[in-house]
Amino acid sequence: MTQLPVSPPLPPPPASAPVRGYLRPMVLFVFLGVLLSLAFRLSDLLPLLFGAVIVAVALHALAAPLEQFLRLPPRLAVGAAVALVLVVVALVVWLIGDRLVTQLDDLGQKLPAALNALVRWARGHTLGVTLLKVWGSADAGDLPLASVAIAATQALSAVGGIGLMLVVGVYIAADPAMYRDGLVRLIPPTYRERVGEAMRASGHALSRWLMGQGISMLFVGLSTTVGLALLGMPLAPTLGLLAGALAFIPFFGPIASGVLAVLIAFMEGPTLALSVAGLCVAIQVIEGNLLMPLVQRWAVELPPVLGITAAIIFGLLFGLPGVILASPLMVVAMVLVRKLYVEGVLET
């Protein structure tokens, strides 16, 4: 009986290409999960480090023209930028420091009286009485001693954290490439080039966002000061300074500064309070619809919804520092997602 020839077994289908295609996104997601877990465990340290990065980016942006026009070495240019900032701060303190401290003290003394004036006005209206019932009580009691001690401890801790953040920011600005390359070396060699490019792009975007935000804060502070002064508001320079500083915080900052200005205006009467509220709304409309579109042509555009979402998310993760740093954190996150995920995974 003739034996039929046995055909050789078929080679297995190549599976390495699909496995590699799924492996890269899985590794990336695992890496992001590890980063999120680390961020949760280091929730007190990460905002301080990111604040130091913001200080370093701002100093580097200020040192760049000094390095270009004065032909200074990079580290000497950063030192000159730090000296320039210290000179400007000392000049401002010398010119308006005493007046500013006096007005801040007046603000602290007038705030309880403004609250009492608001409560008296609310008691005379049906809607106000309803709101006071929802609030719980119209009478303000004394603060317990334990709460005052906790607040004082937190204030001292915040001052110490800000000082440490400034020092670390100066060191990072003196040699940013060393710290960036050190972080990149922690990444597997295959991804180092792309991660380094993403980090450089995020630093550039953060620098441009800071410039645009500085213009916005300057406009809000000056326009609030001038507008309140024209309305005859007391403490107009102090309220304008607070409005400009709080403009750094998306959505919630302007609301807080506006509520404070309206509250102080209630001491003079509800008519002035209504005028101040209209002024604050007008400034925000001009800033959001006329100024920021012009600034965002060369700066980084952060959609308002993303700004609000970032304040909520990073506030839940890191508390008040997360709310303050929400916008720059979201700018960096947008660039990293675009560079590492959209361009590195989806479009590859």
VOPAGU-2260 file (C-alpha; in pm, 1 decimal, decimal comma):
REM VOPAGU-2260
SITE   aa  ch    i         X         Y         Z
SITE  MET   A    0       0,0       0,0       0,0
SITE  THR   A    1     146,9     331,1    -110,1
SITE  GLN   A    2     198,5     584,6     168,7
SITE  LEU   A    3      91,5     935,6      90,0
SITE  PRO   A    4     353,8    1207,8     147,5
SITE  VAL   A    5     307,9    1401,0     465,6
SITE  SER   A    6     301,9    1776,1     414,2
SITE  PRO   A    7     509,3    1982,3     656,1
SITE  PRO   A    8     318,2    2162,1     931,7
SITE  LEU   A    9     207,3    2513,9     856,3
SITE  PRO   A   10     400,8    2786,4    1038,4
SITE  PRO   A   11     206,9    2962,8    1310,8
SITE  PRO   A   12      59,0    3299,4    1211,8
SITE  PRO   A   13     280,0    3592,7    1302,0
SITE  ALA   A   14     149,3    3737,5    1627,2
SITE  SER   A   15     434,2    3963,0    1724,4
SITE  ALA   A   16     305,9    4268,8    1536,6
SITE  PRO   A   17     -42,3    4275,3    1701,4
SITE  VAL   A   18     115,2    4202,3    2040,5
SITE  ARG   A   19     352,1    4494,2    1999,1
SITE  GLY   A   20      66,2    4714,9    1888,2
SITE  TYR   A   21    -128,8    4641,8    2207,4
SITE  LEU   A   22     176,4    4635,8    2432,7
SITE  ARG   A   23     274,2    5001,9    2388,6
SITE  PRO   A   24     -64,0    5147,0    2499,0
SITE  MET   A   25     -76,2    4898,9    2789,4
SITE  VAL   A   26     271,1    5002,4    2908,0
SITE  LEU   A   27     174,0    5368,0    2875,0
SITE  PHE   A   28    -147,6    5321,3    3074,7
SITE  VAL   A   29      37,0    5128,0    3346,7
SITE  PHE   A   30     295,5    5405,9    3361,9
SITE  LEU   A   31      22,6    5670,0    3392,1
SITE  GLY   A   32    -147,6    5463,7    3662,7
SITE  VAL   A   33     176,6    5448,3    3860,1
SITE  LEU   A   34     215,7    5823,9    3820,9
SITE  LEU   A   35    -138,2    5886,2    3946,8
SITE  SER   A   36     -80,1    5658,3    4246,0
SITE  LEU   A   37     242,0    5842,9    4325,6
SITE  ALA   A   38      63,5    6177,2    4287,7
SITE  PHE   A   39    -200,8    6066,1    4538,7
SITE  ARG   A   40      61,1    5955,4    4792,0
SITE  LEU   A   41     271,3    6270,1    4745,9
SITE  SER   A   42     -22,1    6510,0    4738,0
SITE  ASP   A   43     150,1    6757,3    4971,8
SITE  LEU   A   44     485,4    6759,6    4791,1
SITE  LEU   A   45     380,1    6766,9    4425,7
SITE  PRO   A   46     210,6    7112,9    4431,8
SITE  LEU   A   47     522,7    7257,0    4593,7
SITE  LEU   A   48     746,3    7102,3    4325,9
SITE  PHE   A   49     519,6    7218,8    4046,0
SITE  GLY   A   50     511,7    7568,8    4195,9
SITE  ALA   A   51     893,1    7561,0    4191,8
SITE  VAL   A   52     877,6    7465,4    3823,6
SITE  ILE   A   53     650,8    7765,2    3756,4
SITE  VAL   A   54     898,6    7992,6    3936,3
SITE  ALA   A   55    1182,9    7842,5    3730,6
SITE  VAL   A   56     994,6    7891,0    3402,7
SITE  ALA   A   57     913,9    8253,4    3490,3
SITE  LEU   A   58    1276,0    8326,0    3586,2
SITE  HIS   A   59    1403,1    8156,4    3270,6
SITE  ALA   A   60    1165,1    8365,3    3058,0
SITE  LEU   A   61    1289,0    8680,8    3230,3
SITE  ALA   A   62    1654,2    8574,0    3197,4
SITE  ALA   A   63    1628,1    8493,7    2824,6
SITE  PRO   A   64    1632,0    8858,1    2702,8
SITE  LEU   A   65    1909,7    8942,3    2950,7
SITE  GLU   A   66    2113,0    8653,0    2816,2
SITE  GLN   A   67    2048,1    8759,0    2456,9
SITE  PHE   A   68    2107,0    9134,2    2476,6
SITE  LEU   A   69    2372,4    9149,7    2750,6
SITE  ARG   A   70    2560,6    8839,0    2629,1
SITE  LEU   A   71    2549,8    8682,0    2974,9
SITE  PRO   A   72    2605,6    8312,4    3051,8
SITE  PRO   A   73    2280,9    8127,3    3135,4
SITE  ARG   A   74    2343,0    8097,6    3510,3
SITE  LEU   A   75    2457,1    8459,5    3537,7
SITE  ALA   A   76    2146,6    8568,8    3344,8
SITE  VAL   A   77    1925,4    8381,7    3594,1
SITE  GLY   A   78    2109,9    8550,5    3881,0
SITE  ALA   A   79    2055,4    8889,2    3716,0
SITE  ALA   A   80    1684,8    8806,9    3675,4
SITE  VAL   A   81    1656,5    8717,5    4045,2
SITE  ALA   A   82    1834,5    9041,7    4140,4
SITE  LEU   A   83    1601,2    9240,1    3912,7
SITE  VAL   A   84    1293,5    9083,9    4074,4
SITE  LEU   A   85    1426,5    9159,5    4422,7
SITE  VAL   A   86    1496,7    9521,7    4325,6
SITE  VAL   A   87    1145,0    9566,4    4184,8
SITE  VAL   A   88     986,3    9410,7    4495,7
SITE  ALA   A   89    1196,6    9629,8    4725,6
SITE  LEU   A   90    1102,4    9939,4    4522,8
SITE  VAL   A   91     730,6    9856,5    4538,9
SITE  VAL   A   92     751,6    9793,1    4915,1
SITE  TRP   A   93     936,1   10122,3    4964,1
SITE  LEU   A   94     684,5   10322,1    4758,5
SITE  ILE   A   95     350,0   10174,0    4865,6
SITE  GLY   A   96     433,6    9921,6    5137,2
SITE  ASP   A   97     317,8   10129,6    5435,1
SITE  ARG   A   98      -1,3   10235,5    5260,8
SITE  LEU   A   99     -73,4    9878,5    5151,5
SITE  VAL   A  100     -22,3    9738,7    5503,0
SITE  THR   A  101    -252,8   10009,0    5643,4
SITE  GLN   A  102    -522,2    9931,0    5387,6
SITE  LEU   A  103    -495,7    9557,2    5450,0
SITE  ASP   A  104    -538,5    9625,0    5821,9
SITE  ASP   A  105    -842,3    9843,6    5746,1
SITE  LEU   A  106    -979,7    9567,1    5525,6
SITE  GLY   A  107    -947,7    9316,3    5810,0
SITE  GLN   A  108   -1127,6    9555,3    6045,3
SITE  LYS   A  109   -1406,0    9646,3    5802,1
SITE  LEU   A  110   -1483,9    9292,1    5692,4
SITE  PRO   A  111   -1687,4    9196,7    6005,3
SITE  ALA   A  112   -1877,4    9526,8    5982,1
SITE  ALA   A  113   -1947,2    9454,3    5613,7
SITE  LEU   A  114   -2081,6    9110,8    5703,3
SITE  ASN   A  115   -2309,0    9264,1    5967,5
SITE  ALA   A  116   -2432,3    9522,7    5715,9
SITE  LEU   A  117   -2510,1    9246,7    5467,6
SITE  VAL   A  118   -2696,3    9047,8    5734,5
SITE  ARG   A  119   -2901,7    9354,0    5836,2
SITE  TRP   A  120   -2992,3    9418,7    5472,5
SITE  ALA   A  121   -3086,2    9052,9    5420,6
SITE  ARG   A  122   -3312,5    9052,9    5727,1
SITE  GLY   A  123   -3520,6    9326,3    5569,7
SITE  HIS   A  124   -3604,1    9120,6    5259,8
SITE  THR   A  125   -3794,9    8794,6    5223,9
SITE  LEU   A  126   -3532,6    8633,3    5000,8
SITE  GLY   A  127   -3258,2    8739,6    5238,4
SITE  VAL   A  128   -3437,0    8587,1    5537,4
SITE  THR   A  129   -3478,7    8260,8    5346,1
SITE  LEU   A  130   -3108,1    8256,5    5256,6
SITE  LEU   A  131   -3013,8    8323,8    5616,7
SITE  LYS   A  132   -3227,9    8030,9    5729,9
SITE  VAL   A  133   -3059,4    7807,1    5473,6
SITE  TRP   A  134   -2719,5    7932,5    5585,7
SITE  GLY   A  135   -2809,3    7826,7    5939,5
SITE  SER   A  136   -2776,4    8137,5    6154,2
SITE  ALA   A  137   -2754,2    8513,0    6111,8
SITE  ASP   A  138   -2543,7    8567,5    6424,6
SITE  ALA   A  139   -2168,6    8522,7    6396,7
SITE  GLY   A  140   -2006,2    8367,2    6701,6
SITE  ASP   A  141   -1650,7    8390,3    6820,1
SITE  LEU   A  142   -1393,8    8160,6    6666,1
SITE  PRO   A  143   -1282,1    7878,9    6893,5
SITE  LEU   A  144    -923,3    7893,6    7011,0
SITE  ALA   A  145    -842,4    7558,3    6849,2
SITE  SER   A  146    -953,0    7686,1    6506,9
SITE  VAL   A  147    -738,4    7997,2    6543,6
SITE  ALA   A  148    -437,2    7781,9    6637,0
SITE  ILE   A  149    -494,5    7552,4    6338,3
SITE  ALA   A  150    -526,6    7851,5    6103,6
SITE  ALA   A  151    -205,2    8004,9    6241,7
SITE  THR   A  152     -19,1    7675,2    6196,3
SITE  GLN   A  153    -142,2    7642,1    5838,6
SITE  ALA   A  154     -40,8    8001,1    5764,1
SITE  LEU   A  155     312,2    7942,4    5897,1
SITE  SER   A  156     334,6    7618,1    5698,7
SITE  ALA   A  157     222,0    7801,1    5382,1
SITE  VAL   A  158     484,5    8072,7    5431,4
SITE  GLY   A  159     754,9    7810,3    5477,7
SITE  GLY   A  160     633,8    7619,9    5170,9
SITE  ILE   A  161     637,3    7934,4    4957,1
SITE  GLY   A  162     992,5    8012,7    5068,9
SITE  LEU   A  163    1108,8    7660,3    4986,8
SITE  MET   A  164     928,8    7675,5    4652,1
SITE  LEU   A  165    1109,6    7997,6    4558,3
SITE  VAL   A  166    1451,7    7856,8    4651,8
SITE  VAL   A  167    1395,7    7532,3    4459,4
SITE  GLY   A  168    1265,7    7732,1    4161,6
SITE  VAL   A  169    1586,2    7938,1    4149,3
SITE  TYR   A  170    1799,4    7621,3    4150,7
SITE  ILE   A  171    1591,0    7465,7    3870,4
SITE  ALA   A  172    1610,0    7784,6    3663,2
SITE  ALA   A  173    1989,9    7791,6    3697,9
SITE  ASP   A  174    2026,3    7457,8    3514,8
SITE  PRO   A  175    1692,2    7325,3    3383,1
SITE  ALA   A  176    1852,6    7084,2    3134,1
SITE  MET   A  177    2022,1    6886,4    3412,8
SITE  TYR   A  178    1692,6    6818,7    3594,8
SITE  ARG   A  179    1501,7    6751,6    3272,5
SITE  ASP   A  180    1763,2    6505,7    3145,6
SITE  GLY   A  181    1769,8    6337,2    3485,4
SITE  LEU   A  182    1396,3    6271,6    3465,9
SITE  VAL   A  183    1421,6    6152,0    3106,0
SITE  ARG   A  184    1685,6    5894,4    3206,0
SITE  LEU   A  185    1423,5    5728,4    3429,4
SITE  ILE   A  186    1222,0    5645,6    3113,7
SITE  PRO   A  187    1298,2    5335,9    2901,3
SITE  PRO   A  188    1540,4    5423,7    2617,0
SITE  THR   A  189    1277,8    5368,4    2347,2
SITE  TYR   A  190    1062,9    5650,9    2479,1
SITE  ARG   A  191    1330,5    5893,8    2597,8
SITE  GLU   A  192    1339,4    6109,1    2287,0
SITE  ARG   A  193     963,5    6153,1    2275,1
SITE  VAL   A  194     935,7    6218,6    2649,9
SITE  GLY   A  195    1217,0    6474,9    2633,0
SITE  GLU   A  196    1045,7    6649,6    2343,6
SITE  ALA   A  197     716,0    6647,9    2536,3
SITE  MET   A  198     882,6    6800,4    2842,4
SITE  ARG   A  199    1044,9    7076,2    2634,9
SITE  ALA   A  200     712,1    7148,3    2465,0
SITE  SER   A  201     528,7    7163,0    2798,2
SITE  GLY   A  202     788,0    7406,1    2938,3
SITE  HIS   A  203     751,7    7629,4    2632,9
SITE  ALA   A  204     371,5    7618,1    2659,0
SITE  LEU   A  205     384,9    7696,6    3031,5
SITE  SER   A  206     611,5    7995,6    2964,4
SITE  ARG   A  207     373,1    8139,3    2703,8
SITE  TRP   A  208      72,9    8075,7    2928,9
SITE  LEU   A  209     242,0    8261,5    3215,3
SITE  MET   A  210     302,8    8563,3    2990,4
SITE  GLY   A  211     -58,9    8570,3    2879,5
SITE  GLN   A  212    -185,8    8521,8    3233,4
SITE  GLY   A  213      38,5    8802,4    3356,8
SITE  ILE   A  214    -116,5    9040,5    3103,9
SITE  SER   A  215    -465,0    8932,1    3212,6
SITE  MET   A  216    -386,0    8977,0    3583,9
SITE  LEU   A  217    -236,9    9321,9    3520,0
SITE  PHE   A  218    -548,2    9430,4    3328,4
SITE  VAL   A  219    -786,7    9299,0    3596,2
SITE  GLY   A  220    -590,9    9461,4    3879,5
SITE  LEU   A  221    -555,6    9803,6    3715,9
SITE  SER   A  222    -910,7    9820,4    3580,0
SITE  THR   A  223   -1056,8    9712,3    3915,8
SITE  THR   A  224    -852,9    9974,0    4102,6
SITE  VAL   A  225    -949,0   10255,6    3863,3
SITE  GLY   A  226   -1314,1   10151,7    3846,1
SITE  LEU   A  227   -1356,2   10124,5    4222,9
SITE  ALA   A  228   -1181,7   10457,5    4274,1
SITE  LEU   A  229   -1418,6   10625,8    4025,9
SITE  LEU   A  230   -1714,7   10476,0    4212,3
SITE  GLY   A  231   -1583,2   10618,1    4540,1
SITE  MET   A  232   -1510,7   10280,2    4698,2
SITE  PRO   A  233   -1283,4   10272,9    5003,5
SITE  LEU   A  234    -973,7   10051,5    4985,8
SITE  ALA   A  235    -977,5   10057,5    4604,0
SITE  PRO   A  236    -600,2    9985,9    4558,5
SITE  THR   A  237    -608,7    9691,8    4799,9
SITE  LEU   A  238    -918,9    9540,5    4640,2
SITE  GLY   A  239    -765,0    9590,9    4295,1
SITE  LEU   A  240    -445,1    9417,2    4404,5
SITE  LEU   A  241    -643,9    9123,7    4541,9
SITE  ALA   A  242    -852,2    9105,1    4221,8
SITE  GLY   A  243    -538,1    9093,7    4007,1
SITE  ALA   A  244    -377,2    8825,8    4223,6
SITE  LEU   A  245    -694,0    8611,9    4240,5
SITE  ALA   A  246    -729,2    8630,6    3860,3
SITE  PHE   A  247    -459,6    8361,2    3853,3
SITE  ILE   A  248    -721,9    8113,2    3977,1
SITE  PRO   A  249    -971,1    8023,9    3701,2
SITE  PHE   A  250   -1341,5    8096,6    3758,8
SITE  PHE   A  251   -1328,9    8087,0    4139,0
SITE  GLY   A  252   -1069,5    8365,4    4179,5
SITE  PRO   A  253   -1274,4    8640,1    4006,6
SITE  ILE   A  254   -1583,8    8529,6    4199,1
SITE  ALA   A  255   -1398,5    8554,6    4531,9
SITE  SER   A  256   -1256,5    8901,2    4455,2
SITE  GLY   A  257   -1595,2    9024,3    4329,3
SITE  VAL   A  258   -1779,5    8895,9    4637,2
SITE  LEU   A  259   -1523,8    9065,6    4863,0
SITE  ALA   A  260   -1558,5    9399,7    4681,9
SITE  VAL   A  261   -1940,0    9382,3    4691,3
SITE  LEU   A  262   -1930,3    9292,3    5059,2
SITE  ILE   A  263   -1718,4    9597,4    5143,5
SITE  ALA   A  264   -1947,7    9812,9    4927,7
SITE  PHE   A  265   -2247,2    9705,6    5136,4
SITE  MET   A  266   -2109,4    9920,7    5418,7
SITE  GLU   A  267   -2184,3   10225,3    5202,6
SITE  GLY   A  268   -2521,4   10098,8    5083,7
SITE  PRO   A  269   -2685,6    9847,8    4848,0
SITE  THR   A  270   -2674,0   10094,3    4555,4
SITE  LEU   A  271   -2294,8   10111,0    4562,0
SITE  ALA   A  272   -2280,4    9733,9    4608,0
SITE  LEU   A  273   -2490,8    9688,8    4292,9
SITE  SER   A  274   -2263,1    9927,8    4101,3
SITE  VAL   A  275   -1952,8    9738,6    4217,6
SITE  ALA   A  276   -2108,1    9407,6    4112,7
SITE  GLY   A  277   -2179,5    9551,6    3767,6
SITE  LEU   A  278   -1820,3    9677,3    3742,5
SITE  CYS   A  279   -1677,8    9335,0    3830,3
SITE  VAL   A  280   -1899,6    9162,4    3573,9
SITE  ALA   A  281   -1803,9    9417,3    3304,9
SITE  ILE   A  282   -1432,1    9369,9    3371,7
SITE  GLN   A  283   -1464,9    8992,4    3343,9
SITE  VAL   A  284   -1665,3    9022,3    3019,9
SITE  ILE   A  285   -1402,3    9252,3    2865,0
SITE  GLU   A  286   -1116,9    9033,9    2986,5
SITE  GLY   A  287   -1275,7    8710,3    2866,0
SITE  ASN   A  288   -1415,4    8824,4    2531,2
SITE  LEU   A  289   -1180,9    9101,0    2412,0
SITE  LEU   A  290    -843,9    9076,3    2586,5
SITE  MET   A  291    -788,9    8701,3    2615,0
SITE  PRO   A  292    -869,2    8620,7    2247,6
SITE  LEU   A  293    -597,1    8869,3    2148,6
SITE  VAL   A  294    -350,4    8729,1    2402,3
SITE  GLN   A  295    -422,8    8367,7    2309,1
SITE  ARG   A  296    -313,1    8426,5    1950,2
SITE  TRP   A  297      46,2    8384,1    2066,9
SITE  ALA   A  298     -10,7    8230,6    2410,9
SITE  VAL   A  299    -161,6    7894,6    2503,6
SITE  GLU   A  300    -539,1    7874,5    2482,1
SITE  LEU   A  301    -703,4    7702,1    2778,2
SITE  PRO   A  302   -1078,2    7654,0    2719,1
SITE  PRO   A  303   -1292,4    7781,1    3010,3
SITE  VAL   A  304   -1454,4    7441,3    3065,4
SITE  LEU   A  305   -1112,9    7279,2    3101,5
SITE  GLY   A  306   -1007,5    7554,4    3343,8
SITE  ILE   A  307   -1308,9    7495,4    3568,1
SITE  THR   A  308   -1273,0    7117,1    3542,6
SITE  ALA   A  309    -904,5    7143,7    3629,8
SITE  ALA   A  310    -981,4    7352,9    3938,8
SITE  ILE   A  311   -1227,9    7088,0    4059,3
SITE  ILE   A  312   -1008,5    6784,9    3981,0
SITE  PHE   A  313    -680,4    6920,9    4114,7
SITE  GLY   A  314    -862,7    7073,8    4411,0
SITE  LEU   A  315    -991,7    6727,9    4505,3
SITE  LEU   A  316    -643,7    6580,3    4460,8
SITE  PHE   A  317    -426,9    6847,4    4623,9
SITE  GLY   A  318    -663,6    7078,8    4814,6
SITE  LEU   A  319    -624,4    7456,5    4796,9
SITE  PRO   A  320    -277,9    7443,6    4629,0
SITE  GLY   A  321    -435,3    7232,1    4354,5
SITE  VAL   A  322    -703,5    7497,1    4295,4
SITE  ILE   A  323    -441,9    7773,9    4276,7
SITE  LEU   A  324    -219,9    7578,7    4035,6
SITE  ALA   A  325    -506,4    7423,2    3837,3
SITE  SER   A  326    -461,4    7621,6    3514,4
SITE  PRO   A  327     -85,3    7570,0    3467,8
SITE  LEU   A  328    -125,4    7204,6    3565,8
SITE  MET   A  329    -391,5    7163,3    3297,4
SITE  VAL   A  330    -171,0    7339,4    3038,5
SITE  VAL   A  331     112,8    7094,7    3106,7
SITE  ALA   A  332    -129,1    6798,7    3108,9
SITE  MET   A  333    -274,6    6903,7    2770,8
SITE  VAL   A  334      70,5    6920,6    2609,7
SITE  LEU   A  335     184,3    6589,4    2760,2
SITE  VAL   A  336    -132,8    6409,2    2649,3
SITE  ARG   A  337    -100,3    6551,7    2297,9
SITE  LYS   A  338     268,2    6464,2    2264,8
SITE  LEU   A  339     276,0    6128,3    2441,8
SITE  TYR   A  340     -66,7    5980,4    2368,1
SITE  VAL   A  341    -225,0    6148,1    2065,3
SITE  GLU   A  342      91,4    6184,2    1858,7
SITE  GLY   A  343     286,8    5898,4    2019,5
SITE  VAL   A  344      16,8    5628,2    2024,6
SITE  LEU   A  345    -295,8    5715,8    1826,8
SITE  GLU   A  346    -123,2    5876,6    1528,7
SITE  THR   A  347     171,2    5633,1    1511,3
